[in-house]
């Protein structure tokens, strides 16, 4: 089966699973199923929702129960209309099964940059790329776009220390005798074993830490004085300029969903929204009207295209925009936001 046929069949199966297939598409699917016993076996396997969740686990190498829990959280996070995105997942899984060679090629293309020397191992991801790594102590780290993470060659032998610039989600193996320390500029995060997210991009004024489970201790990098012990569901914001810390209660998945390919914006300042979109999609966003950055945006972004996202902004935030395509893979696509529309204007682009 060639690449085109694989994708087409995957789409047919996905649409069938969500009840969106036409009569003609149903006929095509039945013909494909009857073509061979292997086709029928694969189709019956994909019909089981639990099997699809296991496929998520296999593709992303998650723990099986954790993958299923996260899949259910995804559905909770999506509106009824966005649940229709589900068929895309089925298409992807079928594509992976049918095109193993293509998958190997894609994995090669998206491998993060890895550098080693006598002292440190450094892992870097570019904008538009994210990765997952397993540390020497079996801890797992999801690394977001535009991030650099490094750890000592003696990691888990005499110490567990990590330096982070960017964003990462940590699932740390518990070791009460050897705490793990994440250093982010002026802030240290000390843990024994837990799940938490850290966002510490150099260009951001604040470092944020969101705790999903367990506990973490926040320390000043200079004198190692304790600032705060976080509880699950709490978010810490450390102002690096004024050395001030604030704590708030949050829904942790709103801040950790990026590792599942989902961006959840709840009353998010537009300036932060645009920064996250630039990193996720590897695009350049130019804002012509500074007032746009003061807007507030609410949305759940799954697999939408750039145009779909900015069309949503156009109607919900009354902006106008244009997309400047790029024929050079080294040059990112540019999105230009021109102005905010007046209330009496019709939403046009």
C-alpha positions in Angstrom: 0.0 0.0 0.0 1.5 3.4 -1.0 1.5 6.5 1.2 -1.6 8.1 -0.4 -3.7 4.9 0.0 -2.5 4.6 3.6 -3.6 8.1 4.5 -6.9 7.7 2.6 -7.8 4.4 4.4 -6.8 5.9 7.7 -9.2 8.8 7.1 -12.0 6.4 6.2 -11.5 4.4 9.4 -11.4 7.6 11.5 -14.6 9.0 10.0 -16.3 5.6 10.6 -15.3 5.6 14.3 -17.0 9.0 14.7 -20.0 8.2 12.6 -19.1 10.8 10.0 -18.7 8.5 7.0 -20.9 8.9 3.9 -22.6 6.0 2.2 -19.9 6.0 -0.5 -17.1 6.1 2.1 -18.7 3.2 4.0 -18.7 1.2 0.8 -15.1 1.9 0.2 -14.2 0.9 3.7 -16.1 -2.4 3.5 -14.4 -3.2 0.2 -11.0 -2.6 1.9 -11.9 -4.7 4.9 -13.0 -7.6 2.7 -9.9 -7.4 0.7 -7.8 -9.4 3.2 -7.9 -11.0 6.6 -5.1 -8.7 7.7 -7.2 -5.6 6.8 -10.1 -7.0 8.8 -7.9 -7.8 11.8 -6.5 -4.3 11.8 -9.9 -2.7 11.5 -11.3 -4.7 14.4 -8.3 -3.7 16.5 -8.8 0.0 15.7 -12.5 -0.2 16.6 -11.6 -0.7 20.2 -11.1 2.7 21.9 -8.8 1.1 24.5 -6.6 -0.1 21.7 -6.4 3.4 20.3 -5.3 4.6 23.7 -2.7 1.9 23.8 -1.5 3.2 20.4 -1.0 6.6 21.9 1.0 4.9 24.7 3.1 3.0 22.1 3.7 6.0 19.9 4.5 8.5 22.7 6.0 5.7 25.0 3.8 6.8 27.9 2.9 4.5 30.8 -0.2 2.7 29.6 -2.5 3.8 32.5 -1.1 7.3 32.3 -1.8 7.4 28.6 -5.4 6.3 29.0 -5.9 8.8 31.8 -4.5 11.6 29.7 -6.7 10.5 26.7 -9.8 10.9 28.8 -8.6 14.3 30.1 -8.2 15.3 26.4 -11.8 14.6 25.7 -12.9 16.5 28.9 -10.8 19.5 27.7 -12.4 19.6 24.3 -15.8 21.1 23.4 -18.3 18.9 21.6 -17.2 20.3 18.2 -13.5 19.5 18.9 -14.3 15.9 19.8 -14.6 15.5 16.0 -10.9 16.0 15.8 -10.8 12.4 17.2 -10.9 10.9 13.7 -7.5 12.4 13.0 -5.9 10.3 15.7 -7.3 7.2 14.2 -5.9 8.2 10.8 -2.5 8.8 12.3 -2.4 5.4 14.0 -3.3 3.6 10.9 -0.7 5.6 9.0 2.0 4.6 11.5 1.1 0.9 11.3 1.0 0.9 7.5 4.0 3.1 6.9 6.7 1.9 9.4 9.5 3.1 7.1 8.0 6.6 6.9 7.7 6.7 10.7 11.4 5.9 11.1 12.2 8.7 8.7 10.0 11.2 10.5 11.5 10.2 13.9 14.9 10.9 12.5 13.9 14.3 11.3 12.4 15.4 14.6 15.2 14.1 16.9 16.2 17.0 19.2 19.8 18.3 19.1 22.0 16.4 21.5 25.4 17.5 22.6 27.8 15.9 25.1 31.1 16.8 26.6 33.1 15.7 29.6 30.8 17.3 32.1 27.2 17.7 30.7 24.7 16.2 28.3 22.6 19.0 26.7 19.3 18.5 24.8 17.9 21.3 22.7 14.6 21.6 20.8 13.8 24.2 18.1 10.6 26.1 17.7 7.9 23.8 16.3 9.5 20.8 17.9 9.1 19.0 21.2 10.6 15.9 22.6 10.7 13.4 25.4 13.8 12.0 27.1 14.4 9.4 29.8 17.1 10.4 32.3 19.7 8.0 33.7 17.5 7.4 36.9 14.5 6.5 34.7 12.8 9.9 35.3 11.0 11.1 32.2 11.1 14.7 30.9 8.9 16.2 28.1 10.7 19.1 26.5 8.7 21.9 24.9 9.7 24.0 21.8 12.7 26.4 22.1 14.1 24.7 25.2 17.5 23.7 26.4 18.0 21.1 29.1 21.3 19.9 30.5 22.4 17.5 33.2 25.7 16.4 34.7 27.5 13.2 33.6 27.3 12.1 37.2 23.5 12.4 37.2 22.0 9.8 39.6 25.5 8.7 40.7 26.4 11.4 43.2 23.7 14.0 42.5 20.6 14.8 40.4 20.9 18.3 38.9 19.3 19.8 35.8 19.7 23.2 34.2 16.6 24.4 32.2 16.0 27.3 29.8 12.6 27.0 28.4 9.7 24.7 29.4 9.6 21.1 30.5 7.3 18.7 32.3 9.0 16.3 34.7 7.9 12.9 35.9 10.7 12.3 38.5 11.5 8.9 39.9 11.5 9.0 43.7 14.8 8.9 45.5 14.6 10.2 49.1 18.4 10.0 49.5 19.1 12.0 46.4 16.7 14.9 45.7 16.5 16.3 42.2 17.3 20.0 41.7 16.1 21.9 38.6 18.0 25.3 38.3 16.3 28.1 36.3 18.3 31.2 36.6 17.4 32.7 40.0 15.2 29.8 41.1 15.9 26.3 42.2 13.2 23.6 42.4 13.9 20.7 44.8 12.0 17.4 44.5 12.2 13.8 45.7 9.8 12.3 43.2 6.8 14.0 41.6 5.2 15.4 38.5 5.5 19.1 37.7 5.8 21.7 34.9 8.4 24.5 34.7 8.3 27.4 32.3 11.5 29.4 32.4 12.1 31.0 29.0 15.0 33.5 29.2 12.8 36.2 27.5 10.1 35.9 30.1 10.2 37.9 33.2 8.5 35.3 35.3 9.4 31.7 36.1 6.3 29.5 36.6 6.1 26.1 38.4 2.8 24.1 38.3 2.6 21.0 40.5 0.5 18.1 39.4 1.3 15.6 42.2 3.6 15.1 45.1 5.4 18.2 46.4 8.2 20.5 45.4 10.3 23.1 47.3 11.2 26.4 45.8 14.6 27.8 46.7 16.6 30.9 45.9 19.6 30.0 43.8 21.9 32.3 45.6 21.6 31.3 49.3 19.4 28.3 48.8 16.9 29.7 51.3 13.4 28.1 51.1 10.7 30.2 49.5 7.7 27.9 49.4 6.5 24.3 49.5 4.0 23.7 46.7 0.9 21.5 46.9 -0.8 19.7 44.0 -2.9 22.1 41.9 -0.8 25.1 42.9 1.1 27.4 40.5 4.1 29.5 41.6 5.1 32.6 39.7 8.5 34.0 40.5 9.2 37.5 39.4 12.9 37.5 38.5 13.2 41.2 38.4 11.7 42.0 41.8 12.5 38.6 43.4 8.9 38.1 44.4 6.9 34.9 44.6 3.1 34.5 44.2 1.0 31.3 44.6 -2.4 30.5 43.1 -4.7 27.5 42.7 -5.0 26.3 39.1 -6.2 23.4 37.1 -2.8 21.8 36.4 -3.8 20.3 33.0 -4.3 23.7 31.6 -0.6 24.3 32.0 0.7 20.8 31.2 -1.5 19.9 28.2 1.1 21.2 25.7 3.0 17.9 26.0 -0.1 16.2 24.6 -0.2 18.6 21.7 -3.0 20.7 23.2 -2.8 24.4 24.1 -5.5 25.6 26.6 -5.9 29.3 26.9 -8.1 30.5 29.8 -8.3 34.3 30.1 -4.7 34.4 28.7 -3.1 37.8 27.8 -2.7 37.9 24.0 1.0 38.7 24.4 1.5 35.3 26.0 -0.8 33.6 23.5 1.2 34.9 20.6 4.5 33.8 22.2 3.2 30.3 22.7 1.9 30.1 19.1 5.3 31.2 17.7 7.0 28.4 19.6 4.5 25.7 18.8 4.1 26.4 15.1 7.6 27.9 14.4 6.1 31.0 13.0 6.9 34.8 13.3 4.0 37.0 14.5 4.3 40.7 13.9 1.8 42.9 15.7 1.2 46.3 14.1 -1.1 47.6 16.8 0.3 47.3 20.4 -3.2 47.3 21.8 -3.7 43.8 20.5 -1.2 42.5 23.1 -3.6 43.7 25.8 -6.5 41.6 24.7 -7.6 38.4 26.5 -8.0 35.1 24.6 -9.9 31.9 25.5 -9.6 28.8 23.3 -8.5 25.2 23.2 -6.1 24.5 20.4 -5.6 20.9 19.3 -4.6 20.3 15.6 -5.9 23.5 14.1 -4.0 25.2 11.3 -2.5 28.6 11.6 -5.3 30.1 9.5 -8.0 28.4 11.7 -6.5 29.8 14.8 -6.3 33.4 13.6 -9.7 33.2 12.1 -10.9 32.4 15.6 -9.0 35.4 16.9 -10.5 37.5 14.2 -14.1 36.8 15.4 -13.4 36.6 19.1 -10.9 39.4 19.5 -11.8 41.6 16.5 -8.4 41.6 14.8 -7.4 41.6 11.2 -4.4 39.6 10.0 -2.6 38.3 6.9 -0.3 35.3 6.4 3.0 35.7 4.5 3.9 32.2 3.2 7.5 31.1 3.0 9.0 28.9 0.2 12.2 28.5 2.1 12.1 25.9 4.9 14.7 27.9 6.8 12.5 31.0 6.9 9.4 30.7 9.1 5.9 31.7 7.9 5.0 35.2 9.1 1.6 36.3 10.5 0.9 40.0 10.5 -1.8 41.4 12.9 -2.7 44.8 11.5 -5.3 46.3 13.9 -8.3 45.8 16.1 -11.6 46.3 14.3 -14.0 48.9 15.5 -17.2 47.7 17.0 -19.3 48.8 14.2 -17.2 47.1 11.6 -18.1 43.8 10.1 -15.5 41.0 10.8 -13.6 41.0 7.5 -10.1 40.0 6.6 
